[in-house]
């Protein structure tokens, strides 16, 4: 009996011990699983869909564009496709889709974001590239093949279709404008333009691009264009236009380009436009951040950037790091009075341009061109044009930007000699508010201003001071609609009073500025471009 009792006690003890061991094992496994989950949670990284180089160890908002970070999936390190040059790697944003892998420098740019080991694990970076040259950041792309500072804002809508990128941007200025003096006028009109840019990669280091730019100026401005004191260039009904800005053609650019990246810091491209823009002058005024809020063209337009609508352009260029040299052959004749047709290409003129972006915020260029018979009313007159420009763009914080340009242009015309133009413009945008300024001085002949024949060969220095303000009624939600006004004071020598009158020359206007909001790819790269932190 005692033996049976002892056996029963031992059996109960063994069973209890086994059960206790199972409980302890389950507890240990549970603790292990919990620790594993915590460890996994600690290893989870978060990134921005617009700026994949931003990798954080906790959820939150992107320090560059403010978008909410998403969990980063673990992948094997992909095979590099494009290695962006170090100077372009810092916050590049531009106008074409291309994948940039294995981009250096982000460990130093965001020391709190991830370790170098993590960088090796999550190296895939996607940055947007120019439609003209695969090696350029999108924000560097100006009109034609010109360069803007890398930190320039982009007001556009972007769409990605697999490897294809489409960007749309433009502006329209419904307004009332009033210009004083005997040669002035007042009217209601709406200068406008719209542009589409497309790119598609052809392998790892080749890209094809296309652009289309159109304007409804022929409808909104009519054949004579809009009133602008001392403006000149082109014709209407066989007579030269004066004190008016000519309308742009319905088709202002229809171009295709092919670029090849030979090395991480060396590339080349070819560009064909019908119409298009040759390598001559700074970025055209409506594409410069310092001028895009001003509805009016500069008085020195035909000394600086008037070749932006040219029917027949072929350009080839090479870029090494932040320096580019390019050359063009193109049609010298300016567009004719029929703003809806395609003029016959001649390829009778040529130009060359040297561009240099020494920092993220600075773009410099010098250029020279020979333009054969630009004016239809003066077929025997040829023009030698020389230009130089400095564009400085300074992001000062989120949704705060200050852009400035200095442009010099010189025309050396047959029978007239050299005349020069100078321009300084500045645009300060802070949230919904924008203030802009433009100063100009241009030397124009009596013939250019369409005075009497006795004054044809005389040169008259004319100028303008413009100050404007815009308050956005809609801002940052896809479409910026701003209510603006500007006032211009014109200065002229007394010898022109007999043509313009004794009164002060001035102009004022009230307008709406309608354009796309700042694109998320083009949001200012505050971690690298904001004043005081530029690398």
C-alpha positions as CSV (number, residue, x, y, z in Angstrom):
1,X,0.0,0.0,0.0
2,X,2.7,2.4,1.0
3,X,4.6,1.3,-2.2
4,X,1.6,2.2,-4.3
5,X,1.1,5.5,-2.6
6,X,4.8,6.3,-3.1
7,X,4.5,5.5,-6.9
8,X,1.4,7.7,-7.1
9,X,3.2,10.6,-5.5
10,X,6.2,10.2,-7.7
11,X,4.0,10.1,-10.8
12,X,2.1,13.3,-9.7
13,X,5.4,15.0,-9.0
14,X,6.8,14.1,-12.5
15,X,3.7,15.2,-14.2
16,X,3.7,18.5,-12.4
17,X,7.3,19.1,-13.2
18,X,6.7,18.3,-16.8
19,X,3.8,20.8,-16.9
20,X,5.8,23.4,-15.1
21,X,8.6,22.9,-17.7
22,X,6.1,23.3,-20.5
23,X,4.8,26.5,-19.0
24,X,8.3,27.9,-18.5
25,X,9.3,27.0,-22.0
26,X,6.2,28.6,-23.4
27,X,7.0,31.7,-21.3
28,X,10.5,31.8,-22.5
29,X,9.4,31.4,-26.1
30,X,6.9,34.1,-25.7
31,X,9.5,36.4,-24.2
32,X,11.8,35.6,-27.1
33,X,9.1,36.2,-29.7
34,X,8.3,39.5,-28.0
35,X,11.9,40.5,-28.0
36,X,12.2,39.5,-31.6
37,X,9.2,41.6,-32.5
38,X,10.7,44.6,-30.6
39,X,14.0,44.0,-32.4
40,X,12.3,43.8,-35.7
41,X,10.4,47.0,-34.9
42,X,13.6,48.7,-34.0
43,X,15.2,47.6,-37.3
44,X,12.2,49.0,-39.3
45,X,13.3,52.0,-41.3
46,X,11.0,54.6,-42.9
47,X,11.5,56.6,-46.1
48,X,9.9,59.2,-48.3
49,X,8.4,58.2,-51.6
50,X,9.5,61.4,-53.2
51,X,13.0,61.5,-51.6
52,X,14.1,57.8,-51.1
53,X,17.5,59.0,-49.9
54,X,15.7,60.0,-46.7
55,X,15.8,57.0,-44.4
56,X,14.7,57.3,-40.7
57,X,14.5,54.8,-37.9
58,X,11.1,56.1,-36.8
59,X,7.9,57.3,-38.5
60,X,7.3,61.0,-39.1
61,X,7.4,63.6,-41.9
62,X,10.0,64.0,-44.6
63,X,12.4,66.8,-43.7
64,X,12.6,67.9,-47.3
65,X,9.0,68.0,-48.6
66,X,6.9,67.3,-45.5
67,X,5.3,64.1,-46.8
68,X,4.5,61.3,-44.4
69,X,7.2,58.6,-44.2
70,X,6.4,55.1,-45.2
71,X,7.9,51.8,-44.0
72,X,11.0,50.8,-46.0
73,X,11.0,47.3,-47.3
74,X,14.1,45.2,-47.1
75,X,15.6,44.4,-50.5
76,X,18.9,43.2,-51.8
77,X,21.2,45.9,-53.1
78,X,20.2,46.5,-56.7
79,X,22.6,46.8,-59.6
80,X,23.5,50.4,-60.1
81,X,22.0,52.1,-63.2
82,X,23.1,55.8,-62.9
83,X,25.6,57.2,-60.4
84,X,24.8,60.9,-60.0
85,X,27.8,63.1,-59.7
86,X,28.4,64.3,-56.2
87,X,27.5,67.9,-57.0
88,X,24.2,66.9,-58.5
89,X,23.4,64.3,-55.8
90,X,22.6,66.9,-53.2
91,X,19.0,67.5,-53.5
92,X,18.6,67.3,-57.3
93,X,15.2,67.8,-58.7
94,X,14.7,68.4,-62.4
95,X,12.4,67.8,-65.3
96,X,12.8,64.1,-66.3
97,X,12.3,60.7,-64.8
98,X,15.4,58.5,-64.4
99,X,16.6,56.2,-61.7
100,X,19.8,57.1,-59.9
101,X,21.2,54.2,-57.9
102,X,24.2,54.0,-55.6
103,X,24.3,57.8,-55.1
104,X,27.1,58.7,-52.6
105,X,27.0,61.1,-49.7
106,X,23.7,60.5,-48.0
107,X,25.3,59.0,-44.9
108,X,26.9,62.4,-44.3
109,X,23.9,64.3,-45.4
110,X,21.6,62.6,-42.8
111,X,23.7,61.3,-40.0
112,X,20.6,60.6,-37.8
113,X,18.9,58.7,-40.6
114,X,20.9,55.5,-40.9
115,X,24.3,54.0,-40.6
116,X,26.7,53.3,-43.5
117,X,25.8,49.6,-43.2
118,X,22.1,50.4,-43.6
119,X,23.0,52.6,-46.5
120,X,24.6,49.6,-48.3
121,X,21.4,47.7,-47.7
122,X,19.0,50.4,-48.9
123,X,20.9,52.1,-51.6
124,X,18.3,52.5,-54.3
125,X,17.7,56.2,-54.9
126,X,15.4,57.8,-57.4
127,X,16.1,61.3,-58.5
128,X,14.4,63.2,-61.3
129,X,16.5,64.1,-64.4
130,X,16.4,66.6,-67.2
131,X,14.6,65.6,-70.3
132,X,17.5,67.0,-72.3
133,X,20.5,65.5,-70.6
134,X,20.2,62.4,-68.4
135,X,23.1,63.6,-66.2
136,X,21.4,66.8,-65.2
137,X,19.0,67.2,-62.3
138,X,15.5,68.2,-63.4
139,X,15.6,71.5,-61.6
140,X,18.6,72.6,-63.7
141,X,16.7,72.4,-66.9
142,X,15.7,75.8,-68.3
143,X,14.3,76.7,-71.7
144,X,15.8,75.0,-74.7
145,X,19.1,73.4,-73.5
146,X,19.9,76.2,-71.0
147,X,20.7,75.7,-67.3
148,X,19.0,77.1,-64.2
149,X,20.5,76.8,-60.7
150,X,19.9,73.3,-59.2
151,X,18.0,74.7,-56.3
152,X,15.3,76.4,-58.6
153,X,11.7,75.7,-57.7
154,X,9.5,73.8,-60.1
155,X,5.8,74.8,-60.5
156,X,4.5,71.8,-62.4
157,X,2.5,68.6,-62.3
158,X,4.4,65.3,-62.8
159,X,3.1,61.9,-63.9
160,X,5.0,58.7,-63.9
161,X,4.0,55.7,-66.1
162,X,6.4,52.9,-65.4
163,X,9.7,54.3,-66.7
164,X,8.1,57.2,-68.5
165,X,7.9,60.7,-67.1
166,X,5.5,63.4,-68.2
167,X,5.6,66.9,-66.7
168,X,3.1,69.7,-67.4
169,X,3.6,73.3,-66.5
170,X,2.7,76.8,-67.7
171,X,1.0,80.0,-66.7
172,X,-1.8,82.4,-67.8
173,X,-2.2,86.1,-66.7
174,X,-5.8,87.4,-67.3
175,X,-5.3,91.1,-66.7
176,X,-6.1,94.8,-67.3
177,X,-3.0,96.8,-68.4
178,X,-2.7,100.6,-69.0
179,X,0.3,102.3,-70.5
180,X,0.6,106.1,-70.6
181,X,2.1,108.6,-73.1
182,X,1.0,109.2,-76.7
183,X,2.2,105.8,-77.8
184,X,0.5,104.0,-74.9
185,X,-2.7,102.0,-74.8
186,X,-4.9,100.1,-72.4
187,X,-6.6,96.7,-72.8
188,X,-7.8,93.5,-71.3
189,X,-5.8,90.4,-72.3
190,X,-4.2,87.2,-71.1
191,X,-0.6,86.4,-71.9
192,X,-0.2,82.6,-71.6
193,X,1.8,79.5,-72.3
194,X,1.7,75.7,-71.5
195,X,4.4,73.1,-71.8
196,X,4.7,69.3,-71.7
197,X,7.9,67.4,-71.1
198,X,8.5,63.7,-71.6
199,X,11.4,61.3,-71.1
200,X,11.9,57.6,-71.5
201,X,15.1,55.6,-70.6
202,X,16.7,53.5,-73.4
203,X,18.8,51.3,-71.2
204,X,21.0,52.1,-68.2
205,X,22.7,55.2,-69.5
206,X,20.7,56.5,-72.5
207,X,17.5,58.6,-72.5
208,X,15.2,60.0,-75.1
209,X,13.2,63.2,-74.4
210,X,10.5,65.3,-76.1
211,X,8.9,68.7,-75.4
212,X,5.9,70.6,-76.6
213,X,5.3,74.2,-75.8
214,X,2.2,76.1,-77.0
215,X,0.6,79.5,-76.5
216,X,-2.8,80.9,-77.2
217,X,-1.3,84.4,-77.6
218,X,-2.6,84.6,-81.2
219,X,-6.1,84.5,-79.7
220,X,-5.7,86.5,-76.5
221,X,-3.2,89.1,-77.8
222,X,-4.1,89.4,-81.5
223,X,-1.6,90.1,-84.2
224,X,-0.3,93.4,-82.6
225,X,0.4,91.9,-79.2
226,X,0.1,93.9,-76.0
227,X,1.1,97.5,-75.1
228,X,4.6,97.8,-73.6
229,X,6.4,101.1,-73.7
230,X,9.7,101.1,-75.7
231,X,9.3,97.5,-76.7
232,X,10.3,96.6,-80.3
233,X,10.8,93.6,-82.7
234,X,8.9,91.7,-85.4
235,X,6.0,93.1,-87.5
236,X,2.2,93.2,-88.1
237,X,0.6,93.9,-91.5
238,X,4.0,94.6,-93.0
239,X,4.8,97.4,-90.5
240,X,7.4,97.1,-87.7
241,X,5.9,96.8,-84.2
242,X,6.9,99.4,-81.6
243,X,5.8,100.0,-78.1
244,X,4.1,96.6,-78.1
245,X,5.2,93.1,-77.3
246,X,4.5,90.7,-80.2
247,X,2.4,87.6,-79.6
248,X,4.1,84.2,-79.5
249,X,3.2,81.5,-82.0
250,X,0.7,78.8,-81.3
251,X,3.6,76.3,-81.4
252,X,6.7,77.6,-79.6
253,X,8.6,74.4,-79.2
254,X,8.3,70.9,-80.6
255,X,11.6,69.1,-79.9
256,X,13.2,65.8,-79.4
257,X,16.5,65.0,-77.7
258,X,18.8,62.0,-77.1
259,X,21.3,61.9,-74.2
260,X,24.1,59.5,-73.3
261,X,25.9,59.2,-70.0
262,X,29.5,58.1,-70.7
263,X,30.7,58.2,-67.1
264,X,29.3,59.3,-63.8
265,X,30.4,62.9,-64.5
266,X,30.6,63.1,-68.3
267,X,27.6,63.1,-70.7
268,X,26.5,64.3,-74.1
269,X,23.3,65.0,-76.0
270,X,21.8,66.1,-79.3
271,X,18.6,68.2,-79.6
272,X,16.4,69.0,-82.6
273,X,13.6,71.5,-82.5
274,X,11.0,72.6,-85.1
275,X,10.4,75.0,-83.5
276,X,13.0,75.0,-80.8
277,X,15.6,77.2,-79.0
278,X,19.3,77.4,-80.0
279,X,22.2,77.6,-77.5
280,X,22.1,81.4,-77.3
281,X,21.3,83.6,-74.3
282,X,20.0,82.9,-70.8
283,X,16.9,80.8,-70.1
284,X,14.0,82.6,-71.6
285,X,12.2,85.1,-69.3
286,X,9.1,83.1,-68.6
287,X,11.2,80.1,-67.5
288,X,13.4,82.1,-65.1
289,X,12.3,81.9,-61.4
290,X,13.2,85.6,-61.1
291,X,10.8,86.6,-64.0
292,X,8.0,84.0,-64.0
293,X,5.6,86.2,-61.9
294,X,5.9,89.2,-64.2
295,X,3.3,89.2,-67.0
296,X,5.5,91.4,-69.2
297,X,8.4,90.5,-71.4
298,X,11.7,92.4,-70.8
299,X,12.5,95.4,-73.0
300,X,15.8,93.8,-73.9
301,X,14.1,90.6,-75.1
302,X,15.5,91.0,-78.6
303,X,19.0,91.6,-77.2
304,X,19.0,88.6,-74.9
305,X,16.6,85.6,-75.4
306,X,14.4,86.3,-78.5
307,X,15.6,83.2,-80.3
308,X,13.5,80.9,-78.0
309,X,11.0,80.4,-80.9
310,X,13.1,79.4,-83.9
311,X,11.8,77.2,-86.7
312,X,14.7,74.8,-87.2
313,X,17.3,74.1,-84.5
314,X,20.0,71.4,-84.1
315,X,22.1,71.5,-81.0
316,X,24.9,69.2,-79.7
317,X,26.6,69.5,-76.3
318,X,28.8,67.8,-73.8
319,X,28.8,68.3,-70.0
320,X,31.6,67.5,-67.6
321,X,30.6,67.8,-64.0
322,X,29.1,71.3,-63.7
323,X,30.4,72.7,-67.0
324,X,28.7,72.4,-70.4
325,X,29.7,73.5,-73.9
326,X,27.3,73.4,-76.7
327,X,26.8,74.6,-80.3
328,X,23.8,75.1,-82.5
329,X,22.9,75.7,-86.2
330,X,19.5,77.3,-86.6
331,X,17.2,79.5,-88.7
332,X,18.0,83.1,-88.3
333,X,14.6,84.5,-89.4
334,X,12.2,85.3,-86.6
335,X,8.6,83.9,-86.8
336,X,6.5,85.5,-89.5
337,X,3.1,87.3,-88.9
338,X,1.1,84.0,-89.4
339,X,1.2,82.7,-85.8
340,X,-0.4,79.4,-86.6
341,X,1.9,78.0,-89.2
342,X,5.3,76.4,-89.3
343,X,7.9,78.6,-91.0
344,X,10.4,77.1,-93.4
345,X,13.7,76.1,-91.8
346,X,16.9,77.5,-93.3
347,X,19.7,76.5,-90.8
348,X,21.7,79.6,-91.9
349,X,22.8,80.8,-88.5
350,X,25.0,79.4,-85.7
351,X,25.7,79.9,-82.0
352,X,27.8,78.6,-79.1
353,X,27.3,78.7,-75.3
354,X,29.4,77.9,-72.3
355,X,27.5,77.2,-69.1
356,X,28.8,76.7,-65.5
357,X,26.9,75.9,-62.3
358,X,29.7,76.3,-59.7
359,X,27.2,75.8,-56.8
360,X,23.7,74.5,-56.3
361,X,22.3,78.1,-56.2
362,X,24.3,79.6,-59.1
363,X,24.1,79.4,-62.9
364,X,26.4,81.3,-65.2
365,X,26.5,81.4,-69.0
366,X,28.2,83.3,-71.9
367,X,27.1,82.9,-75.5
368,X,27.6,84.2,-79.0
369,X,25.5,83.8,-82.1
370,X,25.5,84.9,-85.7
371,X,21.8,85.5,-86.8
372,X,21.2,85.9,-90.5
373,X,18.4,88.2,-91.6
374,X,16.3,88.1,-88.4
375,X,13.8,90.7,-89.6
376,X,11.6,90.0,-92.6
377,X,11.3,93.7,-93.3
378,X,15.1,94.1,-93.4
379,X,16.4,91.0,-95.3
380,X,19.9,92.4,-95.8
381,X,20.5,93.1,-92.1
382,X,22.5,90.4,-90.2
383,X,23.1,90.3,-86.4
384,X,26.0,89.3,-84.2
385,X,24.7,88.7,-80.6
386,X,26.7,88.3,-77.4
387,X,25.2,87.6,-74.0
388,X,26.2,86.8,-70.5
389,X,24.0,86.1,-67.4
390,X,24.2,85.3,-63.7
391,X,21.2,83.6,-62.1
392,X,21.2,83.2,-58.3
393,X,18.5,81.2,-56.5
394,X,18.4,81.0,-52.8
395,X,15.9,78.8,-50.9
396,X,15.4,80.4,-47.5
397,X,13.1,77.8,-45.9
398,X,10.1,75.7,-46.6
399,X,8.0,77.5,-49.2
400,X,10.3,80.5,-49.1
401,X,12.5,81.4,-52.1
402,X,14.5,84.3,-53.4
403,X,15.6,84.3,-57.1
404,X,17.8,86.9,-58.9
405,X,19.1,87.4,-62.4
406,X,21.5,89.7,-64.1
407,X,21.5,89.6,-67.9
408,X,23.6,91.5,-70.4
409,X,23.1,91.3,-74.2
410,X,24.7,93.1,-77.1
411,X,23.5,93.2,-80.7
412,X,25.9,94.2,-83.5
413,X,23.6,94.8,-86.5
414,X,24.6,95.5,-90.1
415,X,24.6,99.3,-90.6
416,X,23.8,100.1,-87.0
417,X,26.7,98.9,-85.0
418,X,26.7,97.8,-81.3
419,X,23.8,98.4,-78.9
420,X,23.6,97.0,-75.4
421,X,21.0,95.9,-72.9
422,X,21.2,95.4,-69.1
423,X,18.6,93.7,-66.9
424,X,18.4,93.0,-63.1
425,X,15.4,91.2,-61.7
426,X,14.5,89.8,-58.3
427,X,11.6,87.7,-57.0
428,X,11.0,87.0,-53.3
429,X,8.3,84.4,-52.5
430,X,7.2,83.6,-49.0
431,X,4.2,81.3,-48.7
432,X,1.2,83.0,-50.4
433,X,3.1,86.3,-50.9
434,X,5.4,87.3,-53.7
435,X,7.2,90.6,-54.3
436,X,9.2,91.1,-57.5
437,X,11.3,93.8,-59.1
438,X,12.9,94.5,-62.5
439,X,15.2,97.2,-63.8
440,X,16.2,97.6,-67.4
441,X,18.3,99.8,-69.6
442,X,18.4,99.2,-73.4
443,X,20.1,101.2,-76.2
444,X,17.6,101.4,-79.1
445,X,18.0,103.2,-82.4
446,X,15.4,105.6,-83.8
447,X,14.9,103.0,-86.5
448,X,14.1,100.3,-83.9
449,X,11.7,102.6,-82.1
450,X,10.1,103.6,-85.5
451,X,10.8,107.4,-85.2
452,X,11.1,109.6,-88.2
453,X,13.9,108.9,-90.8
454,X,16.1,111.8,-89.4
455,X,16.4,109.9,-86.1
456,X,16.9,106.4,-87.6
457,X,20.6,106.2,-86.8
458,X,20.6,107.9,-83.4
459,X,20.8,105.7,-80.3
460,X,18.5,106.4,-77.4
461,X,18.9,104.8,-74.0
462,X,15.5,103.8,-72.6
463,X,14.7,102.0,-69.4
464,X,12.1,100.8,-67.0
465,X,11.6,100.2,-63.2
466,X,8.9,97.7,-62.3
467,X,7.6,96.7,-58.9
468,X,5.0,94.0,-58.4
469,X,3.1,92.1,-55.7
470,X,1.0,88.9,-55.8
471,X,-1.1,87.4,-53.0
472,X,-2.1,83.8,-53.7
473,X,-5.8,83.1,-53.1
474,X,-5.2,79.4,-53.7
475,X,-1.8,78.0,-52.8
476,X,-0.1,74.6,-52.6
477,X,-3.2,72.5,-53.4
478,X,-2.3,71.7,-57.1
479,X,-3.2,75.1,-58.6
480,X,-1.8,78.5,-57.4
481,X,-4.2,81.4,-58.2
482,X,-2.7,84.7,-57.3
483,X,-4.1,88.2,-57.4
484,X,-1.4,90.7,-58.4
485,X,-0.6,94.2,-59.4
486,X,2.5,95.9,-60.7
487,X,3.6,99.5,-61.5
488,X,6.2,100.5,-64.0
489,X,8.0,103.8,-64.4
490,X,9.8,104.3,-67.8
491,X,12.7,106.7,-68.3
492,X,13.8,108.2,-71.6
493,X,15.9,111.1,-72.9
494,X,14.2,114.4,-73.4
495,X,14.8,114.1,-77.1
496,X,12.1,111.5,-77.3
497,X,9.4,113.9,-75.8
498,X,8.3,114.9,-79.3
499,X,7.2,111.4,-79.9
500,X,6.0,110.3,-76.5
501,X,4.9,113.6,-75.0
502,X,6.0,115.5,-71.9
503,X,4.2,113.4,-69.4
504,X,5.9,110.8,-67.3
505,X,6.0,107.4,-68.9
506,X,4.3,104.8,-66.6
507,X,2.2,101.6,-66.8
508,X,0.1,99.7,-64.3
509,X,-1.9,96.5,-64.4
510,X,-4.1,94.2,-62.3
511,X,-4.0,90.5,-63.0
512,X,-4.5,87.0,-61.9
513,X,-1.5,84.6,-62.1
514,X,-2.7,81.0,-62.6
515,X,-0.1,78.2,-62.6
516,X,0.5,74.7,-61.1
517,X,1.6,74.6,-57.5
518,X,5.2,73.7,-56.5
519,X,5.7,70.1,-57.5
520,X,6.6,67.7,-54.7
521,X,9.7,66.6,-56.7
522,X,10.7,70.3,-56.9
523,X,10.0,71.3,-53.3
524,X,13.0,73.1,-52.0
525,X,15.7,70.7,-50.7
526,X,16.0,72.5,-47.3
527,X,18.4,70.0,-45.9
528,X,21.0,70.9,-48.5
529,X,20.0,74.1,-50.3
530,X,18.7,76.4,-47.6
531,X,20.9,79.4,-46.9
532,X,23.8,78.5,-44.7
533,X,23.6,74.7,-45.3
534,X,24.5,74.5,-49.0
535,X,27.2,71.9,-49.6
